[in-house]
């Protein structure tokens, strides 16, 4: 994809979304669920879409909420339901719809006081804390967010009583039921928002304070305070905007919030690589404003709108590659958490860097490589089987200091604060710590590209078997593994991964576009990486033809 001439520049006025029209379309446009593009569709991060495209409208959200009500009854989930939302315009509208439907169905619903925003990890933590020690009456929750997607998008996720993203059994049921409700015009119980807010079923509670006061159970906050390091944070107009000042005050930290604005057009953003406004805290283009400030602070960090991702900016290297930071975080955590379960594993997705494998091997850590999607880490983080679970897309979570669960969904706040803890304890920022790892294990280069594929080809790729891959060599090295199931849990990866001693690639079909994605990494340099990419496309094309 060609780099947009707007990449890394402040968003021009012409790029800003028409928010009144977006909101009007949410209520006035009706989807045609016989069109797959307009149906409810739960991907790895819930249902997403835009009201102007008839993919995220009141009809969708009301049906999804009614389906969740029915799913809760089937699963005997009868405790409170927590609702969180980010700062996207459609999140406000969907939040109102959810309250109207859940209250009308008699679901005890807890929302953030004063109508404010609630990060994804705060909802996960609240669910876990409520359910801890209970034998029944479990809580669950929904989080209304399209994550770092552009301003015109909306998103809706369901988190069951384990606190993390719902597995496919749950989301498939909810998706199918919601589409049936829409297609057959089945009853959705609903009451006016004003009545719902005054009913016995909706309670506005302080979700912020318990989360903030619990942070010292997962991060060495005293070390950060004692070191006196100077920190900056950009909430990127997201749900963390209300959290950083109270965190700084409660723990006595030197934190400057460089952008306290909330604006549904996200007009303060720098444009991403493709010319779109996207609140991606792992993108050097979207994060250009914070990167420019790196020399003014010991450490700076950002979060996406629902705060489940982290972006770490250091003096030494600027914005860290997410894979680099995951490797550093794992290396640090497993040597500074003596009360974690002895055999707690490192959880990584199969498209995360093999630097993690080398770090784990050198420290005799158990490594579990799973398919893409944070849902694969949820049970392990809840039970302590995983000490850490992380994705290459800058999302991760880890256990409390005592080895108990903190958040079974991704938590950008604790990953930011962990960078500060590392800096305080070691005297080196995470960029410098990664340079130490490359001196020991090599310096990998990593990339992701897109290649064209039609619907039929994507279906074949998703269901490949290792036997369909005839190649024995990749970029001059003997192939050591041909994977269509993840080695950590034997779950289907929905694609293919090929590994050699010093490199690998993975190919996965896109769920929304006529492309497949190729992830690749080499420990032998850029030229070797390009050779891997070239041969990867040939290997995939050959398998698709066969």
C-alpha positions as CSV (number, residue, x, y, z in Angstrom):
1,X,0.0,0.0,0.0
2,X,1.4,3.4,-1.0
3,X,2.1,5.8,1.8
4,X,-0.4,8.7,1.8
5,X,1.0,12.2,1.4
6,X,-1.0,13.1,4.6
7,X,0.7,10.4,6.7
8,X,2.0,11.8,9.9
9,X,0.5,15.2,9.4
10,X,-2.2,16.9,11.4
11,X,-5.7,15.9,10.1
12,X,-7.0,18.4,7.6
13,X,-10.6,19.7,8.0
14,X,-11.7,18.0,4.9
15,X,-11.0,14.6,6.5
16,X,-13.2,15.1,9.5
17,X,-16.4,13.0,9.9
18,X,-19.8,14.6,9.7
19,X,-20.9,13.5,13.2
20,X,-24.6,14.7,13.1
21,X,-25.1,12.7,9.9
22,X,-23.4,9.7,11.5
23,X,-25.7,9.9,14.5
24,X,-28.8,10.4,12.3
25,X,-28.0,7.4,10.2
26,X,-27.6,5.2,13.3
27,X,-31.3,5.8,14.1
28,X,-32.8,6.1,10.6
29,X,-31.1,3.6,8.4
30,X,-32.1,0.0,8.6
31,X,-29.9,-2.9,7.6
32,X,-30.8,-5.7,5.2
33,X,-29.4,-8.8,7.0
34,X,-29.8,-10.9,3.9
35,X,-26.8,-8.9,2.7
36,X,-23.8,-10.5,4.6
37,X,-22.1,-7.1,4.7
38,X,-25.1,-5.6,6.7
39,X,-25.6,-8.5,9.0
40,X,-24.4,-8.8,12.6
41,X,-20.9,-10.3,12.4
42,X,-18.7,-11.0,15.4
43,X,-15.0,-11.1,14.4
44,X,-12.1,-11.4,16.7
45,X,-13.0,-8.1,18.4
46,X,-16.8,-8.1,18.3
47,X,-19.3,-6.6,15.9
48,X,-18.0,-3.5,14.0
49,X,-19.3,-1.2,11.4
50,X,-20.5,2.2,10.5
51,X,-24.0,3.6,10.5
52,X,-23.7,5.2,7.1
53,X,-22.9,1.8,5.6
54,X,-25.9,0.2,7.5
55,X,-23.4,-2.0,9.3
56,X,-23.7,-0.5,12.8
57,X,-27.2,0.8,13.5
58,X,-29.8,0.9,16.3
59,X,-31.3,-2.2,14.8
60,X,-28.1,-4.2,15.1
61,X,-27.3,-3.1,18.7
62,X,-30.9,-3.7,20.0
63,X,-30.9,-7.2,18.5
64,X,-27.4,-8.0,19.8
65,X,-28.4,-6.9,23.3
66,X,-31.6,-8.9,23.2
67,X,-29.6,-11.9,22.1
68,X,-27.2,-11.4,25.0
69,X,-30.1,-11.3,27.4
70,X,-31.2,-14.7,26.0
71,X,-27.7,-16.1,26.1
72,X,-27.3,-15.1,29.7
73,X,-30.5,-17.0,30.6
74,X,-29.2,-20.1,28.7
75,X,-25.9,-19.9,30.6
76,X,-27.6,-19.0,34.0
77,X,-25.6,-15.8,34.2
78,X,-27.8,-13.7,36.5
79,X,-25.4,-11.2,38.2
80,X,-24.9,-7.6,37.2
81,X,-23.8,-6.7,33.7
82,X,-21.2,-4.0,33.4
83,X,-21.2,-1.6,30.4
84,X,-18.2,0.3,29.2
85,X,-17.8,2.6,26.3
86,X,-15.1,4.6,24.5
87,X,-15.3,8.0,22.9
88,X,-16.3,7.2,19.4
89,X,-19.6,9.0,18.5
90,X,-21.5,5.8,17.8
91,X,-20.4,4.5,21.2
92,X,-22.7,7.0,22.9
93,X,-25.6,6.0,20.8
94,X,-25.1,2.3,21.2
95,X,-24.6,2.8,25.0
96,X,-28.1,4.4,25.1
97,X,-29.6,1.5,23.1
98,X,-27.9,-1.1,25.3
99,X,-29.2,0.5,28.5
100,X,-32.8,0.7,27.1
101,X,-32.8,-3.0,26.1
102,X,-31.1,-4.4,29.2
103,X,-33.2,-2.5,31.6
104,X,-36.4,-3.5,29.8
105,X,-35.3,-7.1,30.2
106,X,-34.7,-6.7,33.9
107,X,-30.9,-7.1,33.7
108,X,-29.1,-5.4,36.6
109,X,-26.9,-3.0,34.6
110,X,-23.9,-1.1,36.0
111,X,-22.6,1.9,34.1
112,X,-19.9,4.5,34.8
113,X,-21.1,7.4,36.9
114,X,-21.7,10.8,35.3
115,X,-22.0,9.2,31.9
116,X,-18.2,9.1,31.5
117,X,-16.1,6.7,29.5
118,X,-14.8,3.3,30.7
119,X,-11.7,1.5,29.3
120,X,-11.9,-2.1,28.3
121,X,-9.5,-3.3,31.0
122,X,-11.6,-1.5,33.7
123,X,-14.7,-3.6,32.7
124,X,-12.6,-6.8,32.7
125,X,-11.1,-6.0,36.1
126,X,-14.6,-5.1,37.5
127,X,-16.0,-8.4,36.3
128,X,-13.2,-10.4,37.8
129,X,-13.3,-8.6,41.2
130,X,-17.0,-9.0,41.5
131,X,-16.9,-12.7,40.6
132,X,-13.9,-13.5,42.8
133,X,-14.9,-16.2,45.4
134,X,-18.5,-16.4,44.2
135,X,-20.2,-19.7,43.5
136,X,-23.1,-18.2,41.5
137,X,-24.7,-14.9,40.5
138,X,-21.8,-14.1,38.2
139,X,-21.3,-10.8,36.5
140,X,-20.4,-10.2,32.8
141,X,-20.2,-7.2,30.6
142,X,-20.2,-5.4,27.3
143,X,-17.7,-2.9,25.9
144,X,-18.8,-0.5,23.2
145,X,-15.8,0.3,21.1
146,X,-14.3,-0.3,17.6
147,X,-10.9,0.0,19.2
148,X,-8.5,2.2,17.1
149,X,-10.8,2.2,14.1
150,X,-11.6,5.6,12.3
151,X,-14.1,8.0,13.8
152,X,-17.1,6.8,11.7
153,X,-17.0,3.3,13.1
154,X,-18.7,1.7,16.0
155,X,-18.0,-1.6,17.8
156,X,-19.7,-3.9,20.4
157,X,-18.0,-6.7,22.4
158,X,-19.3,-9.2,24.9
159,X,-17.2,-10.3,27.9
160,X,-18.6,-13.3,29.8
161,X,-17.9,-14.0,33.6
162,X,-14.2,-14.9,32.9
163,X,-13.7,-11.2,32.1
164,X,-12.2,-11.6,28.7
165,X,-13.4,-11.5,25.1
166,X,-16.1,-14.1,24.5
167,X,-15.1,-17.3,22.7
168,X,-16.6,-18.3,19.4
169,X,-19.2,-20.6,20.9
170,X,-20.7,-17.5,22.6
171,X,-20.2,-15.0,19.8
172,X,-21.5,-17.5,17.1
173,X,-24.7,-18.0,19.2
174,X,-25.2,-14.3,19.8
175,X,-24.5,-13.4,16.2
176,X,-26.9,-16.1,14.8
177,X,-29.7,-15.1,17.2
178,X,-29.3,-11.4,16.6
179,X,-29.6,-11.9,12.8
180,X,-32.6,-14.1,13.3
181,X,-34.2,-11.4,15.5
182,X,-33.7,-8.8,12.8
183,X,-34.6,-11.0,9.8
184,X,-37.8,-12.3,11.4
185,X,-38.7,-9.0,13.2
186,X,-38.8,-10.8,16.5
187,X,-39.6,-8.9,19.7
188,X,-36.9,-6.8,21.3
189,X,-37.8,-5.5,24.7
190,X,-37.0,-1.8,25.1
191,X,-37.9,1.1,27.2
192,X,-37.3,4.9,26.9
193,X,-33.8,5.9,28.1
194,X,-35.2,8.3,30.7
195,X,-37.3,5.5,32.2
196,X,-34.4,3.0,32.1
197,X,-32.1,5.4,33.9
198,X,-34.6,5.9,36.6
199,X,-35.4,2.3,36.9
200,X,-34.2,-0.2,39.6
201,X,-32.2,-2.0,36.9
202,X,-29.6,0.7,36.1
203,X,-27.0,1.8,38.6
204,X,-24.4,4.5,37.9
205,X,-21.3,3.5,39.9
206,X,-17.7,4.6,40.3
207,X,-15.7,2.1,38.2
208,X,-12.6,4.3,38.1
209,X,-11.5,4.4,41.8
210,X,-11.3,0.7,42.4
211,X,-9.3,0.2,39.3
212,X,-6.9,3.0,40.1
213,X,-6.4,2.0,43.7
214,X,-5.7,-1.5,42.6
215,X,-2.9,-0.7,40.2
216,X,-0.2,-1.2,42.9
217,X,-1.3,-4.8,43.0
218,X,0.0,-5.3,39.5
219,X,2.7,-2.6,39.1
220,X,5.4,-1.5,41.4
221,X,4.1,2.0,41.7
222,X,6.3,2.9,44.6
223,X,9.4,2.3,42.4
224,X,8.1,4.7,39.8
225,X,7.4,7.4,42.4
226,X,10.8,6.9,44.1
227,X,12.7,7.2,40.8
228,X,11.0,10.5,40.0
229,X,10.9,9.8,36.3
230,X,9.1,12.4,34.1
231,X,6.3,10.8,32.1
232,X,3.9,12.0,29.4
233,X,0.8,10.4,28.1
234,X,-1.5,11.0,25.2
235,X,-4.9,9.3,25.6
236,X,-5.6,10.0,21.9
237,X,-9.0,11.3,22.7
238,X,-10.0,8.0,24.3
239,X,-11.5,6.5,27.4
240,X,-8.3,6.9,29.5
241,X,-8.7,10.7,29.4
242,X,-10.3,10.7,32.9
243,X,-7.8,8.3,34.4
244,X,-4.3,9.6,34.1
245,X,-4.6,12.7,36.4
246,X,-6.2,10.6,39.2
247,X,-3.5,8.0,38.8
248,X,-0.8,10.7,39.0
249,X,-2.4,12.2,42.1
250,X,-3.1,8.9,43.9
251,X,0.5,7.6,43.5
252,X,2.4,10.8,43.5
253,X,3.7,10.4,39.9
254,X,5.0,13.1,37.5
255,X,2.7,12.6,34.6
256,X,1.8,15.2,32.0
257,X,-1.4,14.6,29.9
258,X,-0.3,16.2,26.7
259,X,-3.7,16.0,25.0
260,X,-6.8,16.0,27.3
261,X,-9.3,16.6,24.5
262,X,-12.3,14.5,23.6
263,X,-13.7,15.2,20.2
264,X,-15.7,12.7,18.2
265,X,-14.1,13.8,15.0
266,X,-10.6,13.2,16.5
267,X,-9.5,16.4,14.8
268,X,-6.3,16.6,16.9
269,X,-4.9,13.3,15.4
270,X,-2.1,13.0,13.0
271,X,-3.1,11.0,9.9
272,X,-2.2,7.3,9.6
273,X,-0.2,5.8,6.8
274,X,-3.2,5.2,4.5
275,X,-4.5,8.8,4.8
276,X,-7.2,7.9,7.4
277,X,-7.7,9.2,10.9
278,X,-7.0,6.1,13.0
279,X,-6.2,6.2,16.7
280,X,-3.5,3.5,16.4
281,X,-1.0,3.9,19.2
282,X,1.4,1.5,17.5
283,X,1.6,3.6,14.3
284,X,4.5,6.1,14.0
285,X,2.2,8.2,11.8
286,X,-0.7,8.4,14.2
287,X,1.7,8.9,17.1
288,X,3.8,11.6,15.4
289,X,2.7,14.3,17.8
290,X,3.8,12.4,20.9
291,X,7.0,11.2,19.2
292,X,8.0,14.8,18.6
293,X,8.0,15.3,22.4
294,X,10.1,12.3,23.3
295,X,13.2,14.3,24.3
296,X,11.2,16.3,26.8
297,X,10.3,13.3,29.0
298,X,12.0,10.2,30.4
299,X,9.2,8.1,28.8
300,X,6.0,8.8,26.9
301,X,3.1,6.6,26.0
302,X,-0.3,6.5,24.3
303,X,-3.4,4.4,24.2
304,X,-6.2,3.8,21.7
305,X,-9.8,4.9,22.4
306,X,-10.8,1.9,24.5
307,X,-7.3,1.7,26.2
308,X,-6.7,-2.0,25.4
309,X,-3.5,-1.1,23.4
310,X,-0.3,0.6,24.3
311,X,2.3,2.7,22.5
312,X,5.6,3.2,24.2
313,X,7.8,6.2,23.2
314,X,11.4,6.2,24.6
315,X,14.2,8.6,24.4
316,X,16.5,5.9,23.0
317,X,14.6,4.7,20.0
318,X,11.4,6.7,19.8
319,X,8.1,4.7,19.3
320,X,8.9,1.0,20.0
321,X,7.8,-1.7,17.6
322,X,5.1,-3.6,19.5
323,X,6.9,-6.9,19.1
324,X,10.1,-5.4,20.6
325,X,8.2,-4.1,23.6
326,X,6.5,-7.5,24.2
327,X,9.9,-9.2,24.3
328,X,11.2,-6.7,26.7
329,X,8.1,-6.9,28.9
330,X,8.3,-10.7,29.1
331,X,12.0,-10.7,29.9
332,X,11.5,-8.2,32.7
333,X,8.3,-9.6,34.2
334,X,9.5,-13.2,34.5
335,X,12.6,-12.0,36.4
336,X,10.8,-9.5,38.6
337,X,7.6,-11.3,39.7
338,X,8.8,-13.9,42.3
339,X,5.3,-14.7,43.5
340,X,4.0,-15.7,40.1
341,X,3.1,-19.4,39.7
342,X,6.3,-21.4,39.1
343,X,5.2,-22.8,35.8
344,X,3.3,-19.8,34.5
345,X,3.6,-19.7,30.7
346,X,4.4,-17.0,28.2
347,X,1.4,-16.7,25.8
348,X,2.0,-15.3,22.3
349,X,0.1,-15.3,19.1
350,X,1.6,-17.2,16.2
351,X,2.3,-13.9,14.3
352,X,4.3,-12.4,17.1
353,X,8.1,-12.1,16.9
354,X,10.3,-15.2,17.4
355,X,12.4,-12.9,19.6
356,X,9.9,-13.9,22.3
357,X,10.7,-17.6,21.7
358,X,14.4,-16.9,22.1
359,X,13.8,-15.0,25.3
360,X,11.6,-17.7,26.7
361,X,14.1,-20.5,25.8
362,X,17.0,-18.7,27.4
363,X,15.1,-18.3,30.7
364,X,13.6,-21.8,30.6
365,X,10.1,-20.4,30.4
366,X,7.1,-22.3,29.1
367,X,5.9,-20.9,25.8
368,X,2.4,-21.3,24.4
369,X,1.9,-20.1,20.8
370,X,-1.8,-19.7,20.0
371,X,-3.9,-18.4,17.0
372,X,-4.6,-14.7,16.5
373,X,-7.1,-13.3,19.0
374,X,-6.8,-12.4,22.7
375,X,-9.6,-14.8,23.6
376,X,-7.0,-17.6,23.6
377,X,-5.3,-16.1,26.6
378,X,-8.4,-15.5,28.8
379,X,-8.6,-18.8,30.7
380,X,-4.9,-19.0,31.2
381,X,-4.7,-15.5,32.7
382,X,-7.7,-16.2,34.9
383,X,-6.2,-19.4,36.3
384,X,-2.6,-18.3,36.5
385,X,-1.5,-20.8,33.8
386,X,-0.3,-17.8,31.8
387,X,1.8,-15.2,33.5
388,X,1.6,-13.0,30.4
389,X,-0.5,-13.0,27.2
390,X,0.4,-10.6,24.3
391,X,-0.4,-9.9,20.7
392,X,1.8,-8.4,18.0
393,X,-0.8,-5.6,17.6
394,X,0.2,-3.9,20.9
395,X,-2.3,-5.6,23.2
396,X,-1.3,-7.6,26.3
397,X,-2.1,-8.3,29.9
398,X,-0.4,-10.0,32.8
399,X,-0.9,-11.3,36.4
400,X,-0.9,-9.3,39.6
401,X,2.2,-9.2,41.7
402,X,0.7,-12.0,43.9
403,X,0.0,-14.2,40.8
404,X,-3.7,-13.6,40.7
405,X,-5.7,-12.3,37.7
406,X,-5.9,-8.6,37.0
407,X,-7.5,-8.2,33.6
408,X,-8.3,-11.0,31.2
409,X,-8.7,-8.5,28.4
410,X,-5.9,-6.4,27.0
411,X,-4.8,-3.5,29.3
412,X,-2.9,-0.6,27.8
413,X,-2.6,1.2,31.2
414,X,-0.6,-1.5,32.9
415,X,1.6,-2.0,29.9
416,X,2.3,1.7,29.9
417,X,3.1,1.8,33.6
418,X,5.2,-1.4,33.3
419,X,7.5,0.6,30.9
420,X,7.8,3.2,33.7
421,X,8.5,0.5,36.3
422,X,11.2,-1.1,34.1
423,X,12.8,2.3,33.6
424,X,12.7,3.1,37.3
425,X,14.0,-0.3,38.4
426,X,16.7,-0.9,35.8
427,X,17.8,2.7,35.0
428,X,17.3,1.9,31.3
429,X,14.3,2.6,29.1
430,X,12.6,-0.3,27.3
431,X,14.3,0.7,24.0
432,X,17.7,0.3,25.6
433,X,16.6,-3.0,27.2
434,X,15.6,-4.3,23.7
435,X,19.0,-3.4,22.4
436,X,20.5,-5.6,25.1
437,X,18.2,-8.5,23.9
438,X,19.3,-8.1,20.2
439,X,23.0,-8.2,21.4
440,X,22.2,-11.6,22.9
441,X,19.7,-13.1,20.5
442,X,20.1,-11.3,17.1
443,X,18.2,-8.4,15.6
444,X,15.1,-9.6,13.7
445,X,13.3,-7.6,11.0
446,X,9.5,-8.0,10.8
447,X,6.8,-6.9,8.4
448,X,3.2,-7.5,7.3
449,X,2.0,-7.1,3.8
450,X,-1.3,-7.7,1.9
451,X,-1.8,-9.8,-1.2
452,X,-5.0,-10.2,-3.3
453,X,-7.3,-13.1,-2.8
454,X,-11.0,-13.7,-3.8
455,X,-13.6,-15.2,-1.5
456,X,-13.0,-18.8,-2.8
457,X,-9.2,-18.5,-2.4
458,X,-9.6,-17.1,1.1
459,X,-11.8,-20.1,2.0
460,X,-9.1,-22.5,0.7
461,X,-6.4,-20.7,2.6
462,X,-8.4,-20.8,5.8
463,X,-8.7,-24.6,5.5
464,X,-5.3,-25.6,4.3
465,X,-3.6,-28.7,5.5
466,X,0.2,-29.1,5.9
467,X,0.2,-31.8,3.2
468,X,-1.0,-29.2,0.6
469,X,2.4,-27.3,1.0
470,X,4.9,-29.1,-1.2
471,X,7.9,-26.8,-0.5
472,X,10.9,-28.1,1.6
473,X,12.9,-24.9,1.6
474,X,12.2,-21.2,2.4
475,X,14.6,-18.5,1.6
476,X,17.6,-20.8,1.4
477,X,16.8,-22.7,4.7
478,X,15.2,-26.0,5.4
479,X,11.6,-25.7,6.5
480,X,11.3,-26.9,10.1
481,X,7.5,-26.7,10.5
482,X,4.4,-26.4,8.4
483,X,1.6,-25.3,10.7
484,X,-2.2,-25.0,10.2
485,X,-2.9,-25.5,13.9
486,X,-1.2,-23.6,16.7
487,X,1.4,-25.6,18.7
488,X,0.2,-24.1,22.0
489,X,-3.3,-25.4,22.0
490,X,-3.8,-27.3,18.6
491,X,-6.5,-24.8,17.6
492,X,-6.9,-24.1,13.9
493,X,-5.0,-20.9,12.9
494,X,-7.3,-20.2,9.9
495,X,-4.3,-20.1,7.6
496,X,-0.7,-21.2,7.4
497,X,2.6,-20.7,9.1
498,X,6.0,-21.9,7.8
499,X,9.1,-21.8,9.9
500,X,12.9,-22.2,9.4
501,X,15.8,-21.7,11.8
502,X,16.1,-18.0,11.1
503,X,12.8,-16.9,9.7
504,X,9.1,-17.6,9.2
505,X,6.0,-16.4,7.6
506,X,2.3,-16.7,8.3
507,X,-0.6,-16.2,5.9
508,X,-4.2,-15.5,7.0
509,X,-7.2,-14.4,5.0
510,X,-8.8,-11.1,5.8
511,X,-12.4,-11.3,7.1
512,X,-13.5,-8.0,5.5
513,X,-11.4,-7.5,2.3
514,X,-10.4,-9.5,-0.7
515,X,-6.9,-9.9,0.5
516,X,-4.8,-12.2,2.6
517,X,-2.2,-11.0,5.1
518,X,1.3,-12.2,5.1
519,X,3.4,-11.7,8.3
520,X,7.1,-12.4,8.1
521,X,10.3,-12.2,10.1
522,X,14.0,-12.8,9.5
523,X,16.9,-12.9,11.9
524,X,19.3,-12.6,8.9
525,X,18.4,-9.1,7.7
526,X,16.2,-7.2,5.3
527,X,17.3,-9.0,2.1
528,X,16.4,-12.3,3.6
529,X,13.1,-11.0,4.8
530,X,12.2,-9.9,1.3
531,X,13.2,-13.3,0.0
532,X,10.8,-14.9,2.6
533,X,8.0,-12.6,1.4
534,X,8.5,-13.4,-2.2
535,X,8.7,-17.1,-1.7
536,X,5.8,-17.0,0.8
537,X,3.4,-15.7,-1.9
538,X,4.6,-18.4,-4.3
539,X,4.1,-21.1,-1.7
540,X,0.6,-19.9,-0.9
541,X,-0.3,-19.5,-4.6
542,X,0.9,-23.0,-5.3
543,X,-1.2,-24.4,-2.4
544,X,-4.3,-22.5,-3.5
545,X,-3.9,-23.8,-7.0
546,X,-3.5,-27.4,-5.8
